[in-house]
Amino acid sequence: MSGTLAKIAEIEAEMARTQKNKATAHHLGLLKARLAKLRRELITPKGGGGGGPGEGFDVAKTGDARIGFVGFPSVGKSTLLSNLAGVYSEVAAYEFTTLTTVPGVIRYKGAKIQLLDLPGIIEGAKDGKGRGRQVIAVARTCNLILIVLDVLKPLGHKKIIENELEGFGIRLNSKPPNIGYKKKDKGGINLTATCPQSELDAETVKSILAEYKIHNADVTLRSDATADDLIDVVEGNRVYIPCIYVLNKIDQISIEELDIIYRVPHCVPISAHHRWNFDDLLERIWDYLRLVRIYTKPKGQLPDYTSPVVLPDSRTTVEDFCMKIHKNLIKEFKYALVWGSSVKHNPQKVGKDHTLEDEDVIQIVKK
């Protein structure tokens, strides 16, 4: 373990010493690729015998979405978790392995949302310290991450936590880089750029790929990409998760300061202790989770508006809906009747490829 950590420290030191300019861009790109490879070794240990990453600690995924809470001790994370769970929960706290308790599952707008405490991610977890590794495995499965910060010392903490999560291949509030990448058997490295590049040139791309022992590939840069973007695409194990910064303890600051915080992107100021601004936080959570609620209507009955079937907005076809209920349903599927904003007539007869929208009502007709 320590060998890898020493190598990482060495490379980080060299990168800090190197001035950033055109001449050194190539060298820095190489160092970044080496760093990414070493970090991956820390997250997924080599050698057999181990139960793989996340061994012994995996939280059963219940509900429609999962939110991970990260924060330093004493920022009020546990108060926020228990107060949120206390106010909106309909389920008692689950006991999982000794590592963590899931404070609960809250119900909001008909969706069941699992709240997870992600302890011990901070400072050094990505270097394999403590139980950090298992927690990361869970963090990577979250649909949304909430970084809880103390409003009196937010920025230092924010940077540290972001760096930790970045080190595990978690990318916050960003989209996958617009880079086409395809390995081949022969033909060398083909580089196409559809727009001007300020950082990557053919030489840098070749040497980053060579670091991964890749000598034949087609690379298409469709946006002004960085060495980090290319490394992310080659590593291929990055997860892109939305993130909200929750600034706690606003009872300790002035109205003027609060006004400034409100302008910061992805930030929601709250007081966990006084339960201030929870409605604003939940509304923002709902926006970032991007869930779609579909109500079911049994034949000859009124739609059930109390317990919608909840789907992620990337997968909302009638087929996705059927799969969420039971995988055999699609075999018996004849057509569906849909009421709502996704159809022109109410009801409209649709097939399994029809895309549903939030708060549509559906009735499945079987063969």
C-alpha positions as CSV (number, residue, x, y, z in Angstrom):
1,M,0.0,0.0,0.0
2,S,2.6,2.5,1.1
3,G,4.5,2.1,-2.1
4,T,1.6,3.3,-4.1
5,L,1.0,6.2,-1.8
6,A,4.6,7.2,-2.0
7,K,4.5,7.2,-5.8
8,I,1.3,9.3,-5.7
9,A,2.9,11.8,-3.4
10,E,6.0,12.0,-5.7
11,I,3.9,12.6,-8.8
12,E,1.8,15.2,-7.1
13,A,5.0,17.0,-5.9
14,E,6.4,17.0,-9.4
15,M,3.1,18.4,-10.8
16,A,3.2,21.2,-8.2
17,R,6.7,22.0,-9.2
18,T,6.0,22.1,-13.0
19,Q,5.0,25.4,-14.5
20,K,1.9,25.2,-16.6
21,N,2.5,26.3,-20.2
22,K,2.5,25.0,-23.8
23,A,5.9,23.4,-23.4
24,T,5.0,21.4,-20.3
25,A,1.4,20.5,-21.2
26,H,2.6,17.2,-22.7
27,H,4.6,16.2,-19.6
28,L,1.8,17.2,-17.3
29,G,-0.6,15.1,-19.3
30,L,1.6,12.1,-18.8
31,L,1.9,12.7,-15.1
32,K,-1.9,12.9,-14.8
33,A,-2.3,9.6,-16.6
34,R,0.2,7.9,-14.2
35,L,-1.6,9.5,-11.2
36,A,-5.0,8.2,-12.4
37,K,-3.6,4.7,-12.8
38,L,-2.1,4.7,-9.3
39,R,-5.3,6.0,-7.8
40,R,-7.3,3.3,-9.4
41,E,-5.0,0.7,-7.7
42,L,-5.9,2.2,-4.4
43,I,-9.7,2.1,-5.0
44,T,-9.7,-1.4,-6.5
45,P,-6.9,-3.4,-4.9
46,K,-4.9,-5.8,-7.0
47,G,-4.6,-9.5,-6.3
48,G,-7.2,-12.2,-5.7
49,G,-8.8,-13.3,-2.6
50,G,-10.4,-10.0,-1.7
51,G,-14.1,-9.8,-2.2
52,G,-13.7,-7.0,-4.6
53,P,-14.3,-3.3,-3.9
54,G,-17.0,-2.6,-1.4
55,E,-16.7,-5.9,0.3
56,G,-18.7,-6.5,3.4
57,F,-20.5,-3.2,3.3
58,D,-23.2,-2.7,0.8
59,V,-26.5,-1.1,1.5
60,A,-29.6,-2.7,0.0
61,K,-31.0,-0.3,-2.5
62,T,-34.5,0.5,-1.6
63,G,-36.8,3.1,-2.9
64,D,-36.6,5.2,-6.1
65,A,-33.5,7.1,-5.5
66,R,-30.5,7.3,-3.2
67,I,-28.9,10.4,-1.7
68,G,-25.5,10.3,-0.1
69,F,-24.5,12.8,2.6
70,V,-20.9,13.9,3.0
71,G,-19.5,16.3,5.5
72,F,-16.9,16.9,8.2
73,P,-17.7,16.0,11.8
74,S,-19.5,18.8,13.6
75,V,-21.0,20.5,10.6
76,G,-24.4,19.3,11.6
77,K,-24.7,16.4,9.1
78,S,-26.3,14.0,11.6
79,T,-28.7,16.6,12.8
80,L,-29.8,17.3,9.3
81,L,-30.2,13.6,8.5
82,S,-32.2,12.8,11.6
83,N,-34.4,15.9,11.2
84,L,-35.1,15.2,7.6
85,A,-35.8,11.6,8.3
86,G,-37.8,12.6,11.4
87,V,-40.0,15.0,9.5
88,Y,-40.6,13.2,6.2
89,S,-39.9,9.6,7.2
90,E,-42.4,6.8,7.2
91,V,-39.8,4.1,8.0
92,A,-37.8,3.6,11.1
93,A,-34.0,3.6,10.8
94,Y,-32.6,0.5,9.2
95,E,-29.7,-1.2,10.8
96,F,-27.0,-2.2,8.4
97,T,-23.5,-3.5,9.1
98,T,-21.8,-1.8,12.0
99,L,-20.3,0.7,9.6
100,T,-23.4,2.8,9.1
101,T,-27.0,3.3,9.9
102,V,-29.2,4.5,7.1
103,P,-31.2,7.3,8.8
104,G,-34.2,6.3,6.8
105,V,-36.2,6.5,3.7
106,I,-38.2,9.6,3.3
107,R,-41.3,10.0,1.1
108,Y,-41.5,13.1,-1.0
109,K,-44.0,13.7,-3.8
110,G,-44.9,10.1,-3.6
111,A,-41.3,8.9,-4.2
112,K,-39.3,6.9,-1.7
113,I,-35.9,8.4,-1.3
114,Q,-33.1,6.7,0.6
115,L,-30.9,8.9,2.8
116,L,-27.4,7.5,3.3
117,D,-24.7,8.8,5.6
118,L,-21.3,8.4,3.9
119,P,-18.9,8.5,6.9
120,G,-15.1,8.8,6.7
121,I,-14.8,9.8,3.0
122,I,-12.9,12.8,4.0
123,E,-9.1,13.4,3.9
124,G,-7.3,10.2,3.2
125,A,-10.1,7.8,2.3
126,K,-8.9,7.9,-1.3
127,D,-5.5,6.9,-0.1
128,G,-7.1,3.7,1.2
129,K,-7.2,4.7,4.8
130,G,-9.9,3.3,7.1
131,R,-13.1,1.9,5.7
132,G,-13.1,4.7,3.1
133,R,-12.9,2.3,0.2
134,Q,-16.2,0.5,0.9
135,V,-18.0,3.8,1.6
136,I,-16.8,5.0,-1.8
137,A,-18.2,2.0,-3.5
138,V,-21.6,3.0,-2.1
139,A,-21.1,6.7,-2.8
140,R,-20.6,5.9,-6.5
141,T,-24.1,4.4,-6.6
142,C,-25.9,7.5,-5.3
143,N,-28.2,9.5,-7.6
144,L,-27.3,12.7,-5.8
145,I,-24.7,13.8,-3.3
146,L,-25.3,16.4,-0.6
147,I,-22.1,18.0,0.7
148,V,-23.0,19.5,4.1
149,L,-20.8,22.5,5.0
150,D,-20.6,24.8,8.0
151,V,-21.6,28.2,6.7
152,L,-18.8,29.8,8.9
153,K,-16.0,27.8,7.2
154,P,-17.4,26.5,3.9
155,L,-14.7,27.0,1.3
156,G,-11.8,25.0,2.8
157,H,-14.0,22.1,3.5
158,K,-15.7,22.2,0.1
159,K,-12.4,22.0,-1.7
160,I,-11.2,19.0,0.4
161,I,-14.3,17.0,-0.1
162,E,-14.5,17.7,-3.8
163,N,-10.9,16.6,-4.2
164,E,-11.6,13.4,-2.3
165,L,-14.6,12.6,-4.5
166,E,-12.8,13.5,-7.7
167,G,-10.0,11.1,-6.6
168,F,-12.5,8.3,-6.6
169,G,-13.7,9.0,-10.1
170,I,-16.8,10.8,-9.0
171,R,-17.5,13.8,-11.1
172,L,-19.8,16.4,-9.5
173,N,-22.3,18.4,-11.5
174,S,-20.6,17.7,-14.8
175,K,-21.4,15.7,-17.9
176,P,-19.2,13.0,-19.5
177,P,-16.5,14.6,-21.8
178,N,-17.6,14.9,-25.4
179,I,-14.9,12.6,-26.7
180,G,-15.3,9.6,-29.0
181,Y,-12.9,6.8,-28.2
182,K,-12.6,3.4,-29.8
183,K,-9.8,0.9,-29.4
184,K,-8.6,-1.0,-32.6
185,D,-6.3,-3.8,-33.5
186,K,-4.1,-1.9,-35.9
187,G,-3.7,1.5,-37.6
188,G,-2.1,3.5,-34.9
189,I,-3.7,6.5,-33.2
190,N,-6.1,8.5,-35.3
191,L,-6.9,11.9,-33.8
192,T,-9.8,14.0,-35.1
193,A,-10.8,17.3,-33.5
194,T,-14.1,18.9,-34.6
195,C,-13.1,22.2,-32.9
196,P,-9.9,24.0,-31.9
197,Q,-8.0,22.5,-29.0
198,S,-6.2,24.6,-26.4
199,E,-4.6,21.7,-24.5
200,L,-4.5,18.5,-26.4
201,D,-2.4,17.9,-29.5
202,A,-1.6,14.7,-31.3
203,E,1.6,14.2,-29.4
204,T,0.0,14.6,-26.0
205,V,-2.9,12.3,-26.9
206,K,-0.5,9.6,-28.1
207,S,1.7,9.7,-25.0
208,I,-1.3,9.6,-22.6
209,L,-2.6,6.5,-24.5
210,A,0.9,5.0,-24.6
211,E,0.9,5.3,-20.8
212,Y,-2.1,2.9,-20.9
213,K,-0.3,0.7,-23.4
214,I,-2.8,1.7,-26.1
215,H,-1.2,2.2,-29.5
216,N,-4.2,1.7,-31.9
217,A,-7.4,3.8,-31.4
218,D,-9.7,6.4,-32.9
219,V,-10.1,9.5,-30.8
220,T,-12.5,12.2,-31.7
221,L,-12.5,15.5,-29.7
222,R,-15.9,17.1,-30.1
223,S,-15.2,19.9,-27.6
224,D,-12.2,21.7,-26.3
225,A,-10.9,18.9,-24.1
226,T,-8.3,18.6,-21.4
227,A,-5.9,15.9,-20.5
228,D,-8.1,15.0,-17.6
229,D,-11.1,14.6,-19.9
230,L,-9.2,12.2,-22.1
231,I,-8.0,10.2,-19.1
232,D,-11.6,10.0,-17.7
233,V,-12.7,8.5,-21.0
234,V,-9.9,6.0,-21.2
235,E,-10.3,4.9,-17.6
236,G,-14.0,4.5,-18.4
237,N,-15.0,4.1,-14.7
238,R,-16.1,7.6,-13.9
239,V,-19.5,8.3,-12.5
240,Y,-21.3,11.6,-13.1
241,I,-23.4,12.6,-10.1
242,P,-25.3,15.8,-9.4
243,C,-24.4,17.6,-6.2
244,I,-26.0,20.1,-3.9
245,Y,-23.9,22.1,-1.3
246,V,-25.9,22.4,1.9
247,L,-24.7,25.4,3.9
248,N,-25.8,24.7,7.5
249,K,-26.0,27.0,10.6
250,I,-27.4,30.0,8.8
251,D,-28.8,31.1,12.2
252,Q,-25.3,32.3,12.9
253,I,-24.9,34.7,10.0
254,S,-26.4,38.0,8.9
255,I,-29.1,38.6,6.3
256,E,-26.6,40.3,4.0
257,E,-24.3,37.2,4.1
258,L,-27.3,35.0,3.5
259,D,-28.2,37.0,0.4
260,I,-24.7,36.4,-1.0
261,I,-24.9,32.6,-0.4
262,Y,-28.2,32.4,-2.2
263,R,-26.4,33.4,-5.4
264,V,-23.9,30.6,-5.3
265,P,-24.8,27.9,-7.8
266,H,-25.9,24.5,-6.4
267,C,-26.0,25.9,-2.9
268,V,-28.9,25.7,-0.4
269,P,-28.6,27.5,3.0
270,I,-30.4,25.8,5.9
271,S,-30.4,25.5,9.6
272,A,-30.6,21.8,10.5
273,H,-31.1,22.5,14.1
274,H,-34.0,24.9,13.6
275,R,-35.3,23.1,10.5
276,W,-35.2,26.3,8.5
277,N,-35.5,26.1,4.7
278,F,-36.0,22.4,4.5
279,D,-38.8,22.9,2.0
280,D,-36.4,24.7,-0.3
281,L,-33.8,22.0,0.1
282,L,-36.3,19.2,-0.7
283,E,-37.5,21.1,-3.7
284,R,-34.0,21.4,-5.0
285,I,-33.3,17.7,-4.2
286,W,-36.4,16.9,-6.3
287,D,-35.1,19.0,-9.2
288,Y,-31.7,17.4,-9.2
289,L,-33.0,13.8,-8.9
290,R,-35.0,14.2,-12.1
291,L,-37.6,11.7,-11.3
292,V,-40.8,11.0,-13.2
293,R,-44.0,9.9,-11.5
294,I,-46.4,7.6,-13.3
295,Y,-49.8,6.8,-11.8
296,T,-51.4,3.5,-12.4
297,K,-55.1,3.0,-13.2
298,P,-56.6,-0.5,-12.7
299,K,-59.3,-1.2,-15.2
300,G,-62.7,0.3,-14.2
301,Q,-61.2,2.1,-11.2
302,L,-59.8,5.6,-10.4
303,P,-56.1,6.2,-10.8
304,D,-54.0,5.6,-7.6
305,Y,-52.5,9.0,-6.9
306,T,-50.9,7.9,-3.6
307,S,-48.2,5.6,-4.7
308,P,-46.8,6.5,-8.2
309,V,-44.3,4.3,-10.0
310,V,-41.1,6.4,-10.1
311,L,-38.7,6.3,-12.9
312,P,-35.4,8.2,-13.7
313,D,-36.1,10.7,-16.5
314,S,-33.6,9.0,-18.7
315,R,-35.7,5.8,-18.8
316,T,-39.4,6.5,-19.1
317,T,-40.8,4.4,-21.9
318,V,-43.8,2.2,-21.3
319,E,-41.4,-0.8,-21.4
320,D,-39.3,0.8,-18.6
321,F,-42.5,1.2,-16.6
322,C,-43.4,-2.4,-17.1
323,M,-39.9,-3.6,-16.1
324,K,-40.1,-1.6,-12.9
325,I,-43.3,-3.4,-11.8
326,H,-42.4,-6.9,-12.9
327,K,-40.2,-8.3,-15.6
328,N,-42.9,-10.7,-16.7
329,L,-45.4,-7.9,-17.4
330,I,-43.8,-7.1,-20.7
331,K,-44.4,-10.6,-22.0
332,E,-48.1,-10.3,-21.5
333,F,-48.2,-6.7,-22.7
334,K,-50.7,-5.9,-25.5
335,Y,-51.0,-2.1,-25.4
336,A,-51.3,0.6,-22.8
337,L,-53.8,3.4,-22.4
338,V,-52.2,6.7,-21.3
339,W,-53.7,10.0,-20.0
340,G,-51.5,13.0,-19.6
341,S,-49.0,15.4,-21.2
342,S,-47.2,12.7,-23.2
343,V,-50.2,12.0,-25.4
344,K,-52.4,14.0,-27.8
345,H,-55.8,12.4,-26.9
346,N,-56.9,11.2,-23.4
347,P,-56.7,8.3,-23.2
348,Q,-54.4,7.3,-26.1
349,K,-53.5,3.8,-27.1
350,V,-49.7,3.4,-27.1
351,G,-47.1,0.7,-27.6
352,K,-44.2,-0.2,-25.4
353,D,-41.8,2.3,-27.0
354,H,-44.0,5.3,-26.0
355,T,-42.2,7.8,-23.7
356,L,-44.1,8.8,-20.6
357,E,-44.0,12.2,-18.9
358,D,-44.2,13.2,-15.2
359,E,-47.7,12.6,-13.7
360,D,-49.0,10.6,-16.6
361,V,-51.7,8.0,-15.9
362,I,-51.3,4.5,-17.4
363,Q,-53.5,1.4,-17.7
364,I,-51.8,-1.7,-19.1
365,V,-53.9,-4.0,-21.3
366,K,-52.6,-7.6,-21.3
367,K,-52.9,-10.1,-24.1
